[in-house]
């Protein structure tokens, strides 16, 4: 996902580099003919050279932006036919800080297990969800998600998330660069970016939770009694 932006960044970079090389070669030849820089700049001013210089810089900046976009997209997992899931459990050991155990599937469909120490009795998982506009879908992007961290919550009502909310413990590299970008540019972003928080989970050693991620919310099942504890669209 995002291959188009990798190709675009490569093409833009080498195009910009080509423009700057043409400028360098042109200036080098003219300096050689005039022998001194002062004579060259008094008698050989060229607006074409300035235009190529500016174009080269702009193209390289656009290439960097496109490559950054590609890297950010690579941090997300696309929604496929199967419902994405995660399992949360807790580990308590003597003389050690309690740890949350999170089991998920990564971008390569490989099982990923993370152990995170915590100090709160009520936790929520933060999930970034992006729904792309049609033009981006044509370019190969798919609606996607990623878990970005663990958030401490104060009761079931403390699950309202803003794009600028920072997790207490980062997962998978923490919040992506799309969150502050979408918060800054608003509707100019080519999609809808949301930060969803699951309903709080109780940090108890005998409880295991299963979370299912969808474009509009997170459902949470507590395995101890197999009853639906929360199914809340954001």
N, CA, C and O of each residue as an XYZ file, in Angstrom:
936
protein
N       0.841     -1.188      0.000
C       0.000      0.000      0.000
C       0.881      1.246      0.000
O       1.825      1.360      0.782
N       0.554      2.168     -0.888
C       1.331      3.392     -0.970
C       2.479      3.352     -1.947
O       3.324      4.247     -1.951
N       2.522      2.302     -2.797
C       3.616      2.173     -3.762
C       3.670      3.370     -4.709
O       4.751      3.794     -5.119
N       2.505      3.911     -5.053
C       2.462      5.063     -5.963
C       3.306      6.215     -5.416
O       4.017      6.876     -6.173
N       3.230      6.458     -4.105
C       3.944      7.587     -3.513
C       5.445      7.329     -3.454
O       6.240      8.268     -3.502
N       5.833      6.066     -3.349
C       7.260      5.737     -3.406
C       7.804      6.005     -4.803
O       8.879      6.583     -4.959
N       7.055      5.581     -5.816
C       7.476      5.829     -7.200
C       7.492      7.330     -7.482
O       8.422      7.841     -8.105
N       6.451      8.034     -7.017
C       6.367      9.480     -7.247
C       7.530     10.209     -6.596
O       8.100     11.125     -7.189
N       7.888      9.808     -5.374
C       9.000     10.474     -4.688
C      10.314     10.240     -5.423
O      11.157     11.134     -5.493
N      10.489      9.042     -5.971
C      11.719      8.747     -6.717
C      11.807      9.580     -7.990
O      12.850     10.155     -8.300
N      10.687      9.634     -8.729
C      10.665     10.411     -9.974
C      10.880     11.892     -9.689
O      11.646     12.553    -10.390
N      10.211     12.417     -8.671
C      10.351     13.837     -8.346
C      11.772     14.167     -7.910
O      12.317     15.204     -8.287
N      12.369     13.284     -7.114
C      13.725     13.553     -6.625
C      14.723     13.619     -7.780
O      15.510     14.562     -7.862
N      14.695     12.629     -8.669
C      15.664     12.616     -9.767
C      15.369     13.716    -10.786
O      16.286     14.210    -11.442
N      14.104     14.103    -10.924
C      13.777     15.230    -11.804
C      14.359     16.524    -11.240
O      14.957     17.319    -11.964
N      14.171     16.721     -9.925
C      14.739     17.909     -9.286
C      16.248     17.912     -9.333
O      16.870     18.945     -9.579
N      16.844     16.740     -9.095
C      18.307     16.633     -9.149
C      18.811     16.932    -10.554
O      19.853     17.565    -10.720
N      18.064     16.472    -11.578
C      18.446     16.749    -12.960
C      18.430     18.234    -13.258
O      19.322     18.743    -13.937
N      17.409     18.942    -12.749
C      17.344     20.390    -12.959
C      18.547     21.095    -12.337
O      19.140     21.983    -12.949
N      18.892     20.702    -11.145
C      20.025     21.343    -10.471
C      21.348     21.010    -11.159
O      22.245     21.851    -11.213
N      21.476     19.802    -11.679
C      22.699     19.438    -12.405
C      22.842     20.254    -13.689
O      23.943     20.666    -14.053
N      21.712     20.484    -14.375
C      21.743     21.306    -15.588
C      22.200     22.720    -15.245
O      23.002     23.315    -15.965
N      21.684     23.249    -14.141
C      22.094     24.587    -13.707
C      23.583     24.615    -13.396
O      24.289     25.540    -13.797
N      24.059     23.599    -12.680
C      25.474     23.544    -12.313
C      26.360     23.484    -13.559
O      27.350     24.209    -13.664
N      25.998     22.622    -14.487
C      26.804     22.488    -15.710
C      26.785     23.787    -16.507
O      27.819     24.209    -17.026
N      25.605     24.434    -16.611
C      25.498     25.693    -17.360
C      26.378     26.779    -16.751
O      27.087     27.486    -17.466
N      26.328     26.906    -15.426
C      27.134     27.925    -14.748
C      28.626     27.611    -14.892
O      29.439     28.512    -15.102
N      28.976     26.327    -14.779
C      30.384     25.940    -14.890
C      30.933     26.287    -16.271
O      32.056     26.776    -16.389
N      30.149     26.037    -17.308
C      30.608     26.347    -18.663
C      30.772     27.849    -18.865
O      31.756     28.290    -19.459
N      29.824     28.631    -18.380
C      29.900     30.075    -18.575
C      31.039     30.683    -17.763
O      31.703     31.615    -18.216
N      31.263     30.151    -16.563
C      32.384     30.644    -15.773
C      33.712     30.335    -16.442
O      34.658     31.121    -16.378
N      33.766     29.179    -17.082
C      34.993     28.800    -17.773
C      35.260     29.747    -18.932
O      36.409     30.093    -19.208
N      34.182     30.169    -19.618
C      34.351     31.068    -20.757
C      34.737     32.473    -20.310
O      35.502     33.157    -20.990
N      34.197     32.911    -19.143
C      34.445     34.283    -18.688
C      35.569     34.396    -17.664
O      36.020     35.496    -17.344
N      36.020     33.240    -17.147
C      37.170     33.163    -16.258
C      36.891     33.689    -14.843
O      37.475     33.171    -13.891
N      36.030     34.687    -14.667
C      35.792     35.227    -13.324
C      34.298     35.243    -13.040
O      33.493     35.419    -13.954
N      33.930     35.063    -11.793
C      32.516     35.061    -11.401
C      31.873     36.416    -11.640
O      30.722     36.485    -12.069
N      32.609     37.512    -11.366
C      32.022     38.844    -11.482
C      31.645     39.152    -12.926
O      30.581     39.716    -13.180
N      32.499     38.790    -13.869
C      32.185     39.037    -15.283
C      30.972     38.232    -15.687
O      30.106     38.719    -16.415
N      30.908     36.988    -15.210
C      29.776     36.125    -15.570
C      28.452     36.734    -15.105
O      27.495     36.809    -15.876
N      28.402     37.164    -13.851
C      27.135     37.647    -13.329
C      26.773     39.023    -13.872
O      25.600     39.393    -13.820
N      27.724     39.799    -14.394
C      27.392     41.089    -14.994
C      26.899     40.940    -16.419
O      26.088     41.739    -16.889
N      27.391     39.909    -17.114
C      27.097     39.850    -18.546
C      26.270     38.655    -18.980
O      25.811     38.612    -20.122
N      26.068     37.678    -18.095
C      25.411     36.445    -18.538
C      24.224     36.066    -17.645
O      24.013     34.883    -17.381
N      23.484     37.002    -17.200
C      22.326     36.662    -16.400
C      21.326     35.872    -17.228
O      21.057     36.208    -18.382
N      20.765     34.798    -16.619
C      19.829     33.952    -17.352
C      18.655     33.616    -16.450
O      18.808     32.975    -15.410
N      17.468     34.068    -16.877
C      16.279     33.740    -16.099
C      15.953     32.253    -16.188
O      15.309     31.704    -15.293
N      16.388     31.605    -17.249
C      16.172     30.168    -17.388
C      16.928     29.412    -16.300
O      16.428     28.429    -15.753
N      18.124     29.874    -15.994
C      18.914     29.231    -14.942
C      18.230     29.359    -13.589
O      18.159     28.395    -12.827
N      17.722     30.569    -13.292
C      17.012     30.764    -12.038
C      15.753     29.902    -11.977
O      15.445     29.326    -10.934
N      15.031     29.812    -13.080
C      13.799     29.011    -13.118
C      14.097     27.535    -12.868
O      13.380     26.863    -12.126
N      15.173     27.036    -13.500
C      15.551     25.638    -13.288
C      15.987     25.399    -11.841
O      15.702     24.344    -11.274
N      16.667     26.363    -11.249
C      17.099     26.225     -9.857
C      15.904     26.125     -8.926
O      15.846     25.252     -8.060
N      14.950     27.028     -9.113
C      13.756     27.032     -8.255
C      12.949     25.747     -8.462
O      12.473     25.142     -7.502
N      12.802     25.339     -9.733
C      12.049     24.110    -10.022
C      12.718     22.898     -9.392
O      12.045     22.013     -8.862
N      14.050     22.861     -9.452
C      14.774     21.733     -8.871
C      14.566     21.630     -7.374
O      14.359     20.541     -6.839
N      14.623     22.778     -6.693
C      14.425     22.775     -5.239
C      13.004     22.351     -4.891
O      12.793     21.557     -3.974
N      12.025     22.886     -5.630
C      10.621     22.536     -5.364
C      10.377     21.048     -5.588
O       9.694     20.410     -4.787
N      10.917     20.494     -6.652
C      10.731     19.081     -6.944
C      11.343     18.193     -5.857
O      10.761     17.173     -5.488
N      12.500     18.574     -5.353
C      13.140     17.779     -4.293
C      12.344     17.867     -2.995
O      12.222     16.875     -2.275
N      11.805     19.044     -2.692
C      10.958     19.182     -1.497
C       9.700     18.327     -1.638
O       9.298     17.654     -0.688
N       9.077     18.351     -2.815
C       7.903     17.515     -3.058
C       8.249     16.030     -2.955
O       7.448     15.234     -2.465
N       9.436     15.664     -3.413
C       9.872     14.272     -3.311
C       9.997     13.845     -1.856
O       9.590     12.742     -1.493
N      10.563     14.719     -1.017
C      10.688     14.411      0.404
C       9.313     14.254      1.050
O       9.096     13.357      1.864
N       8.388     15.139      0.677
C       7.038     15.036      1.218
C       6.344     13.763      0.800
O       5.668     13.125      1.607
N       6.507     13.381     -0.471
C       5.891     12.152     -0.965
C       6.483     10.927     -0.292
O       5.762      9.972     -0.004
N       7.805     10.938     -0.033
C       8.448      9.804      0.635
C       8.009      9.718      2.100
O       7.812      8.626      2.632
N       7.860     10.875      2.742
C       7.349     10.893      4.111
C       5.938     10.301      4.158
O       5.618      9.514      5.049
N       5.107     10.683      3.201
C       3.737     10.164      3.134
C       3.753      8.647      2.969
O       2.980      7.934      3.609
N       4.638      8.168      2.109
C       4.763      6.713      1.897
C       5.166      6.007      3.186
O       4.607      4.960      3.513
N       6.118      6.556      3.916
C       6.556      5.949      5.173
C       5.442      5.927      6.209
O       5.295      4.948      6.940
N       4.660      6.991      6.278
C       3.559      7.029      7.235
C       2.482      6.008      6.880
O       1.962      5.325      7.763
N       2.147      5.901      5.616
C       1.144      4.920      5.186
C       1.597      3.503      5.520
O       0.779      2.648      5.859
N       2.912      3.255      5.421
C       3.444      1.922      5.705
C       3.288      1.495      7.150
O       3.462      0.317      7.462
N       2.964      2.418      8.040
C       2.779      2.091      9.450
C       1.373      1.576      9.738
O       1.093      1.121     10.847
N       0.491      1.645      8.747
C      -0.901      1.246      8.929
C      -1.158     -0.140      8.339
O      -0.430     -0.613      7.467
N      -2.218     -0.773      8.844
C      -2.650     -2.078      8.348
C      -3.986     -1.890      7.634
O      -4.925     -1.372      8.239
N      -4.104     -2.291      6.370
C      -5.368     -2.086      5.652
C      -6.473     -3.002      6.166
O      -6.217     -4.133      6.581
N      -7.693     -2.502      6.132
C      -8.844     -3.334      6.440
C      -9.050     -4.324      5.294
O      -9.159     -3.927      4.134
N      -9.100     -5.589      5.620
C      -9.342     -6.624      4.621
C     -10.695     -7.270      4.899
O     -11.511     -6.721      5.639
N     -10.929     -8.447      4.300
C     -12.207     -9.126      4.493
C     -12.376     -9.612      5.932
O     -13.480     -9.574      6.476
N     -11.279    -10.071      6.551
C     -11.353    -10.544      7.925
C     -11.365     -9.362      8.895
O     -10.689     -8.356      8.678
N     -12.134     -9.503      9.952
C     -12.210     -8.442     10.963
C     -10.917     -8.440     11.780
O     -10.581     -9.461     12.380
N     -10.187     -7.329     11.819
C      -8.949     -7.279     12.603
C      -9.240     -7.372     14.092
O     -10.196     -6.776     14.588
N      -8.401     -8.129     14.801
C      -8.614     -8.362     16.222
C      -7.317     -8.178     17.001
O      -6.218     -8.215     16.447
N      -7.484     -7.981     18.297
C      -6.358     -7.931     19.227
C      -6.815     -8.541     20.543
O      -7.991     -8.479     20.900
N      -5.872     -9.124     21.249
C      -6.170     -9.736     22.541
C      -5.359     -9.044     23.620
O      -4.154     -8.836     23.475
N      -6.040     -8.688     24.713
C      -5.393     -8.014     25.831
C      -5.518     -8.873     27.084
O      -6.614     -9.309     27.436
N      -4.408     -9.113     27.747
C      -4.398     -9.818     29.025
C      -3.383     -9.131     29.934
O      -2.705     -8.190     29.523
N      -3.285     -9.610     31.169
C      -2.419     -8.940     32.138
C      -1.541     -9.966     32.844
O      -1.953    -11.096     33.107
N      -0.334     -9.542     33.139
C       0.638    -10.411     33.803
C       1.091     -9.758     35.104
O       1.580     -8.628     35.120
N       0.915    -10.502     36.195
C       1.349    -10.020     37.510
C       2.399    -10.975     38.051
O       2.165    -12.178     38.172
N       3.562    -10.418     38.375
C       4.650    -11.207     38.939
C       5.178    -10.510     40.187
O       5.162     -9.282     40.278
N       5.642    -11.298     41.140
C       6.146    -10.749     42.386
C       7.384     -9.890     42.126
O       8.271    -10.264     41.359
N       7.417     -8.739     42.780
C       8.541     -7.801     42.708
C       8.716     -7.168     41.328
O       9.766     -6.592     41.042
N       7.718     -7.266     40.489
C       7.793     -6.644     39.172
C       6.541     -5.829     38.918
O       5.460     -6.141     39.417
N       6.710     -4.777     38.129
C       5.568     -3.938     37.780
C       4.600     -4.726     36.900
O       5.041     -5.455     36.012
N       3.293     -4.597     37.125
C       2.325     -5.309     36.269
C       2.515     -4.936     34.800
O       2.912     -3.820     34.466
N       2.221     -5.903     33.937
C       2.396     -5.674     32.505
C       1.142     -6.067     31.743
O       0.475     -7.051     32.064
N       0.846     -5.282     30.739
C      -0.231     -5.600     29.805
C       0.366     -6.374     28.644
O       1.413     -5.998     28.118
N      -0.293     -7.454     28.241
C       0.172     -8.265     27.107
C      -0.806     -8.060     25.961
O      -1.988     -8.384     26.071
N      -0.301     -7.522     24.867
C      -1.118     -7.246     23.687
C      -0.680     -8.151     22.541
O       0.488     -8.155     22.152
N      -1.619     -8.912     22.010
C      -1.345     -9.792     20.875
C      -2.123     -9.290     19.668
O      -3.349     -9.186     19.700
N      -1.397     -8.983     18.613
C      -2.011     -8.480     17.385
C      -1.364     -9.165     16.184
O      -0.434     -9.958     16.324
N      -1.881     -8.837     15.007
C      -1.310     -9.306     13.749
C      -0.747     -8.111     13.006
O      -1.445     -7.113     12.827
N       0.510     -8.191     12.565
C       1.136     -7.052     11.905
C       0.812     -7.009     10.419
O      -0.030     -7.766      9.936
N       1.501     -6.097      9.682
C       1.227     -5.910      8.254
C       1.525     -7.159      7.426
O       0.981     -7.317      6.333
N       2.383     -8.048      7.933
C       2.738     -9.281      7.210
C       1.992    -10.498      7.732
O       2.397    -11.636      7.498
N       0.884    -10.243      8.451
C       0.063    -11.319      9.022
C       0.841    -12.199      9.988
O       0.556    -13.389     10.128
N       1.814    -11.613     10.645
C       2.582    -12.334     11.655
C       2.110    -11.920     13.053
O       1.808    -10.753     13.304
N       2.054    -12.901     13.947
C       1.622    -12.616     15.314
C       2.645    -11.722     15.999
O       3.845    -11.994     15.962
N       2.167    -10.666     16.616
C       3.029     -9.709     17.305
C       2.587     -9.615     18.763
O       1.421     -9.333     19.041
N       3.508     -9.848     19.690
C       3.203     -9.797     21.116
C       4.016     -8.684     21.758
O       5.240     -8.652     21.633
N       3.339     -7.776     22.441
C       4.000     -6.672     23.127
C       3.634     -6.716     24.608
O       2.481     -6.950     24.971
N       4.634     -6.488     25.454
C       4.437     -6.450     26.902
C       4.752     -5.040     27.392
O       5.866     -4.546     27.219
N       3.775     -4.410     27.995
C       3.905     -3.009     28.362
C       3.604     -2.830     29.850
O       2.517     -3.205     30.288
N       4.516     -2.278     30.638
C       4.219     -2.009     32.052
C       3.191     -0.897     32.184
O       3.122     -0.004     31.339
N       2.400     -0.951     33.233
C       1.368      0.060     33.433
C       1.181      0.322     34.921
O       1.616     -0.459     35.767
N       0.524      1.438     35.220
C       0.320      1.820     36.623
C      -1.123      2.203     36.911
O      -1.417      2.710     37.993
N      -2.027      1.972     35.969
C      -3.427      2.357     36.149
C      -4.310      1.111     36.229
O      -3.950      0.050     35.719
N      -5.452      1.251     36.866
C      -6.402      0.142     36.958
C      -7.395      0.129     35.806
O      -8.130     -0.842     35.626
N      -7.420      1.199     35.028
C      -8.359      1.300     33.920
C      -7.619      1.813     32.692
O      -7.061      2.910     32.703
N      -7.622      1.009     31.636
C      -6.843      1.314     30.429
C      -7.729      1.251     29.195
O      -8.787      0.622     29.197
N      -7.276      1.912     28.149
C      -7.942      1.831     26.850
C      -6.887      1.806     25.757
O      -5.833      2.429     25.881
N      -7.178      1.083     24.694
C      -6.290      1.078     23.537
C      -6.692      2.193     22.580
O      -7.876      2.400     22.314
N      -5.695      2.905     22.066
C      -5.942      3.934     21.070
C      -5.679      3.393     19.678
O      -4.630      2.800     19.423
N      -6.623      3.594     18.783
C      -6.517      3.082     17.407
C      -6.759      4.222     16.436
O      -7.799      4.878     16.481
N      -5.799      4.453     15.562
C      -5.967      5.436     14.496
C      -6.640      4.762     13.301
O      -6.233      3.680     12.878
N      -7.657      5.402     12.768
C      -8.390      4.872     11.609
C      -8.411      5.938     10.519
O      -8.745      7.094     10.781
N      -8.056      5.550      9.305
C      -8.093      6.467      8.165
C      -9.028      5.917      7.103
O      -8.913      4.760      6.698
N      -9.948      6.747      6.659
C     -10.801      6.438      5.517
C     -10.442      7.419      4.406
O     -10.693      8.619      4.515
N      -9.854      6.893      3.340
C      -9.316      7.737      2.269
C     -10.412      8.200      1.317
O     -11.430      7.532      1.136
N     -10.175      9.356      0.715
C     -11.067      9.834     -0.333
C     -10.874      8.990     -1.594
O      -9.884      8.271     -1.735
N     -11.830      9.094     -2.493
C     -11.820      8.220     -3.675
C     -10.560      8.396     -4.508
O     -10.040      7.425     -5.058
N     -10.061      9.630     -4.605
C      -8.872      9.850     -5.427
C      -7.683      9.075     -4.872
O      -6.853      8.587     -5.639
N      -7.591      8.955     -3.548
C      -6.508      8.182     -2.946
C      -6.718      6.689     -3.134
O      -5.755      5.937     -3.287
N      -7.971      6.257     -3.125
C      -8.258      4.849     -3.350
C      -7.865      4.439     -4.767
O      -7.413      3.318     -5.000
N      -8.043      5.364     -5.707
C      -7.612      5.091     -7.085
C      -6.099      4.913     -7.147
O      -5.593      4.148     -7.967
N      -5.382      5.617     -6.281
C      -3.921      5.536     -6.246
C      -3.416      4.332     -5.441
O      -2.211      4.184     -5.234
N      -4.330      3.482     -4.994
C      -3.931      2.254     -4.326
C      -4.022      2.246     -2.817
O      -3.656      1.254     -2.188
N      -4.503      3.330     -2.213
C      -4.632      3.365     -0.756
C      -5.938      2.706     -0.327
O      -6.959      2.821     -1.006
N      -5.891      2.016      0.806
C      -7.065      1.365      1.373
C      -7.333      1.930      2.758
O      -6.421      2.379      3.451
N      -8.597      1.899      3.146
C      -8.917      2.290      4.517
C      -8.089      1.428      5.466
O      -7.954      0.224      5.248
N      -7.536      2.028      6.512
C      -6.550      1.310      7.322
C      -6.618      1.748      8.778
O      -7.315      2.696      9.139
N      -5.867      1.021      9.600
C      -5.859      1.304     11.034
C      -4.498      0.966     11.611
O      -3.698      0.283     10.972
N      -4.237      1.439     12.809
C      -3.055      1.065     13.560
C      -3.281      1.380     15.040
O      -3.919      2.375     15.382
N      -2.751      0.522     15.906
C      -2.804      0.762     17.348
C      -1.617      1.648     17.707
O      -0.475      1.310     17.395
N      -1.874      2.771     18.357
C      -0.769      3.695     18.618
C      -0.377      3.808     20.085
O       0.644      4.421     20.396
N      -1.173      3.226     21.008
C      -0.754      3.334     22.394
C      -1.809      2.909     23.392
O      -2.923      2.523     23.037
N      -1.421      2.992     24.650
C      -2.306      2.703     25.781
C      -2.605      4.014     26.491
O      -1.702      4.802     26.774
N      -3.875      4.237     26.774
C      -4.318      5.471     27.405
C      -4.941      5.145     28.764
O      -5.759      4.232     28.882
N      -4.548      5.894     29.773
C      -5.187      5.761     31.074
C      -6.504      6.539     31.049
O      -6.555      7.665     30.554
N      -7.548      5.944     31.576
C      -8.861      6.593     31.553
C      -9.432      6.630     32.961
O      -9.135      5.780     33.800
N     -10.255      7.634     33.192
C     -10.894      7.812     34.498
C     -12.391      7.541     34.351
O     -13.201      8.468     34.333
N     -12.741      6.275     34.246
C     -14.146      5.908     34.099
C     -14.533      5.715     32.649
O     -13.768      6.017     31.733
N     -15.745      5.202     32.461
C     -16.219      4.845     31.126
C     -16.524      6.055     30.253
O     -16.646      5.924     29.036
N     -16.646      7.221     30.856
C     -16.945      8.415     30.061
C     -15.689      9.085     29.521
O     -15.774      9.966     28.665
N     -14.532      8.679     30.011
C     -13.285      9.306     29.584
C     -12.713      8.593     28.368
O     -11.581      8.110     28.389
N     -13.510      8.537     27.312
C     -13.064      7.861     26.090
C     -13.204      8.769     24.876
O     -13.181      8.301     23.737
N     -13.351     10.062     25.119
C     -13.404     11.019     24.017
C     -11.976     11.375     23.633
O     -11.219     11.919     24.437
N     -11.618     11.060     22.392
C     -10.228     11.253     21.954
C     -10.148     12.361     20.920
O     -10.969     12.429     20.006
N      -9.162     13.224     21.068
C      -8.858     14.225     20.055
C      -7.582     13.793     19.335
O      -6.836     12.943     19.820
N      -7.351     14.387     18.186
C      -6.181     14.000     17.395
C      -4.878     14.365     18.096
O      -3.815     13.864     17.731
N      -4.956     15.234     19.098
C      -3.736     15.672     19.786
C      -3.521     14.959     21.120
O      -2.555     15.250     21.826
N      -4.401     14.039     21.470
C      -4.241     13.340     22.750
C      -3.039     12.398     22.681
O      -2.863     11.678     21.698
N      -2.226     12.409     23.716
C      -0.975     11.643     23.728
C      -1.150     10.401     24.594
O      -1.668     10.497     25.707
N      -0.725      9.223     24.100
C      -0.872      8.008     24.910
C       0.073      8.003     26.105
O       1.144      8.608     26.068
N      -0.339      7.315     27.159
C       0.530      7.160     28.323
C       1.666      6.188     28.051
O       2.754      6.323     28.612
N       1.415      5.211     27.194
C       2.452      4.278     26.750
C       2.299      4.092     25.247
O       1.229      3.712     24.771
N       3.362      4.358     24.503
C       3.301      4.252     23.045
C       3.432      2.796     22.602
O       4.171      2.009     23.194
N       2.696      2.463     21.547
C       2.791      1.160     20.902
C       3.028      1.382     19.412
O       2.509      2.332     18.826
N       3.813      0.500     18.809
C       4.073      0.562     17.361
C       4.620      1.922     16.925
O       4.287      2.424     15.852
N       5.459      2.504     17.770
C       6.061      3.783     17.414
C       5.259      5.001     17.818
O       5.652      6.128     17.515
N       4.128      4.793     18.504
C       3.330      5.920     18.958
C       2.478      6.530     17.854
O       2.358      5.948     16.777
N       1.882      7.697     18.105
C       1.021      8.357     17.110
C       1.761      8.624     15.801
O       2.948      8.947     15.799
N       1.052      8.486     14.712
C       1.652      8.740     13.397
C       1.668     10.231     13.107
O       1.043     11.025     13.810
N       2.392     10.593     12.063
C       2.453     11.997     11.663
C       1.171     12.494     11.028
O       0.993     13.700     10.856
N       0.266     11.577     10.674
C      -0.993     11.994     10.065
C      -1.913     12.698     11.064
O      -2.724     13.537     10.671
N      -1.794     12.364     12.354
C      -2.683     12.973     13.342
C      -2.465     14.485     13.447
O      -3.428     15.239     13.305
N      -1.232     14.960     13.691
C      -1.053     16.420     13.736
C      -1.278     17.085     12.380
O      -1.726     18.230     12.316
N      -0.968     16.367     11.292
C      -1.180     16.943      9.965
C      -2.662     17.159      9.706
O      -3.065     18.223      9.237
N      -3.478     16.147     10.012
C      -4.926     16.276      9.802
C      -5.519     17.340     10.712
O      -6.433     18.062     10.313
N      -4.996     17.443     11.946
C      -5.487     18.468     12.863
C      -5.142     19.870     12.369
O      -5.864     20.826     12.650
N      -4.036     19.991     11.634
C      -3.585     21.308     11.153
C      -4.311     21.747      9.886
O      -4.730     22.899      9.771
N      -4.458     20.817      8.929
C      -5.001     21.205      7.622
C      -6.492     20.945      7.498
O      -7.127     21.430      6.561
N      -7.059     20.190      8.427
C      -8.497     19.952      8.406
C      -8.958     19.215      7.154
O      -8.450     18.142      6.828
N      -9.925     19.806      6.459
C     -10.527     19.163      5.292
C      -9.593     19.036      4.110
O      -9.910     18.326      3.156
N      -8.441     19.708      4.143
C      -7.484     19.581      3.040
C      -6.785     18.227      3.054
O      -6.191     17.834      2.051
N      -6.844     17.513      4.161
C      -6.235     16.179      4.212
C      -7.047     15.238      3.323
O      -8.277     15.285      3.339
N      -6.369     14.378      2.541
C      -7.086     13.529      1.559
C      -7.796     12.332      2.179
O      -7.738     11.229      1.633
N      -8.449     12.529      3.282
C      -9.170     11.447      3.942
C      -9.633     11.888      5.315
O      -9.414     13.026      5.730
N     -10.274     10.968      6.010
C     -10.738     11.231      7.369
C      -9.871     10.462      8.350
O      -9.791      9.235      8.285
N      -9.222     11.181      9.259
C      -8.361     10.561     10.265
C      -9.041     10.687     11.625
O      -9.438     11.777     12.036
N      -9.167      9.556     12.315
C      -9.780      9.584     13.637
C      -8.948      8.764     14.614
O      -8.334      7.759     14.252
N      -8.946      9.218     15.847
C      -8.346      8.458     16.934
C      -9.479      7.888     17.779
O     -10.222      8.637     18.413
N      -9.611      6.558     17.789
C     -10.658      5.890     18.546
C     -10.066      5.270     19.799
O      -8.966      4.718     19.772
N     -10.798      5.365     20.888
C     -10.404      4.702     22.123
C     -11.396      3.592     22.430
O     -12.608      3.772     22.302
N     -10.869      2.444     22.835
C     -11.743      1.367     23.251
C     -12.391      1.719     24.579
O     -11.928      2.620     25.278
N     -13.454      1.017     24.928
C     -13.991      1.145     26.273
C     -12.927      0.663     27.257
O     -12.138     -0.218     26.915
N     -12.887      1.211     28.453
C     -11.842      0.840     29.417
C     -11.849     -0.653     29.731
O     -12.905     -1.282     29.809
N     -10.672     -1.197     29.905
C     -10.516     -2.585     30.340
C      -9.998     -2.574     31.772
O      -9.174     -1.735     32.136
N     -10.481     -3.502     32.577
C     -10.071     -3.595     33.969
C      -8.779     -4.391     34.062
O      -8.681     -5.501     33.538
N      -7.808     -3.824     34.720
C      -6.500     -4.473     34.844
C      -6.548     -5.517     35.953
O      -6.216     -5.238     37.105
N      -6.969     -6.726     35.582
C      -7.018     -7.834     36.516
C      -6.397     -9.059     35.853
O      -6.569     -9.294     34.657
N      -5.683     -9.819     36.644
C      -4.945    -10.938     36.079
C      -5.807    -12.039     35.498
O      -5.335    -12.791     34.646
N      -7.056    -12.163     35.927
C      -7.895    -13.254     35.437
C      -8.796    -12.843     34.281
O      -9.669    -13.609     33.872
N      -8.598    -11.661     33.759
C      -9.434    -11.184     32.661
C      -8.651    -11.156     31.353
O      -7.489    -10.753     31.305
N      -9.327    -11.597     30.296
C      -8.764    -11.537     28.944
C      -9.796    -10.857     28.051
O     -10.976    -11.208     28.068
N      -9.341     -9.886     27.277
C     -10.242     -9.133     26.417
C      -9.880     -9.350     24.952
O      -8.711     -9.464     24.585
N     -10.924     -9.403     24.131
C     -10.735     -9.447     22.679
C     -11.342     -8.185     22.081
O     -12.502     -7.859     22.331
N     -10.543     -7.485     21.290
C     -11.021     -6.267     20.643
C     -11.109     -6.488     19.142
O     -10.218     -7.086     18.538
N     -12.191     -5.999     18.548
C     -12.374     -6.048     17.103
C     -12.456     -4.618     16.586
O     -13.186     -3.786     17.126
N     -11.695     -4.349     15.530
C     -11.588     -2.987     15.002
C     -12.401     -2.859     13.725
O     -12.336     -3.712     12.839
N     -13.168     -1.777     13.646
C     -13.925     -1.457     12.440
C     -13.697      0.001     12.099
O     -13.103      0.747     12.878
N     -14.172      0.404     10.931
C     -13.967      1.786     10.504
C     -14.686      2.785     11.400
O     -14.268      3.938     11.510
N     -15.767      2.348     12.042
C     -16.571      3.285     12.821
C     -16.503      3.051     14.320
O     -17.215      3.722     15.067
N     -15.671      2.122     14.792
C     -15.591      1.920     16.226
C     -14.868      0.653     16.616
O     -14.344     -0.071     15.769
N     -14.846      0.396     17.911
C     -14.136     -0.750     18.471
C     -15.103     -1.531     19.357
O     -15.772     -0.949     20.211
N     -15.177     -2.836     19.158
C     -15.977     -3.661     20.050
C     -15.055     -4.416     20.991
O     -13.943     -4.790     20.620
N     -15.522     -4.635     22.206
C     -14.695     -5.220     23.252
C     -15.456     -6.369     23.904
O     -16.588     -6.197     24.356
N     -14.828     -7.538     23.947
C     -15.440     -8.708     24.561
C     -14.569     -9.185     25.706
O     -13.357     -9.335     25.552
N     -15.184     -9.423     26.852
C     -14.448     -9.924     27.999
C     -14.572    -11.434     28.029
O     -15.679    -11.965     28.121
N     -13.452    -12.128     27.953
C     -13.457    -13.568     27.759
C     -13.889    -14.340     29.001
O     -14.280    -15.502     28.892
N     -13.828    -13.720     30.181
C     -14.110    -14.470     31.393
C     -15.569    -14.946     31.443
O     -15.862    -16.018     31.973
N     -16.479    -14.136     30.884
C     -17.878    -14.564     30.863
C     -18.446    -14.567     29.446
O     -19.609    -14.905     29.229
N     -17.592    -14.180     28.475
C     -17.949    -14.193     27.054
C     -19.174    -13.339     26.750
O     -19.906    -13.618     25.801
N     -19.399    -12.312     27.539
C     -20.491    -11.387     27.286
C     -19.934    -10.108     26.682
O     -18.832     -9.671     27.013
N     -20.719     -9.518     25.789
C     -20.274     -8.295     25.131
C     -20.227     -7.163     26.149
O     -21.260     -6.725     26.654
N     -19.009     -6.692     26.446
C     -18.860     -5.631     27.440
C     -19.070     -4.263     26.836
O     -19.561     -3.348     27.497
N     -18.694     -4.127     25.567
C     -18.867     -2.821     24.929
C     -18.838     -2.999     23.430
O     -18.049     -3.780     22.898
N     -19.698     -2.275     22.760
C     -19.667     -2.241     21.299
C     -20.103     -0.838     20.924
O     -21.284     -0.563     20.709
N     -19.120      0.034     20.854
C     -19.511      1.412     20.739
C     -18.906      2.065     19.517
O     -17.685      2.145     19.389
N     -19.782      2.545     18.591
C     -19.275      3.308     17.452
C     -18.841      4.680     17.899
O     -19.472      5.318     18.741
N     -17.733      5.121     17.304
C     -17.211      6.444     17.663
C     -17.831      7.486     16.743
O     -17.533      8.674     16.866
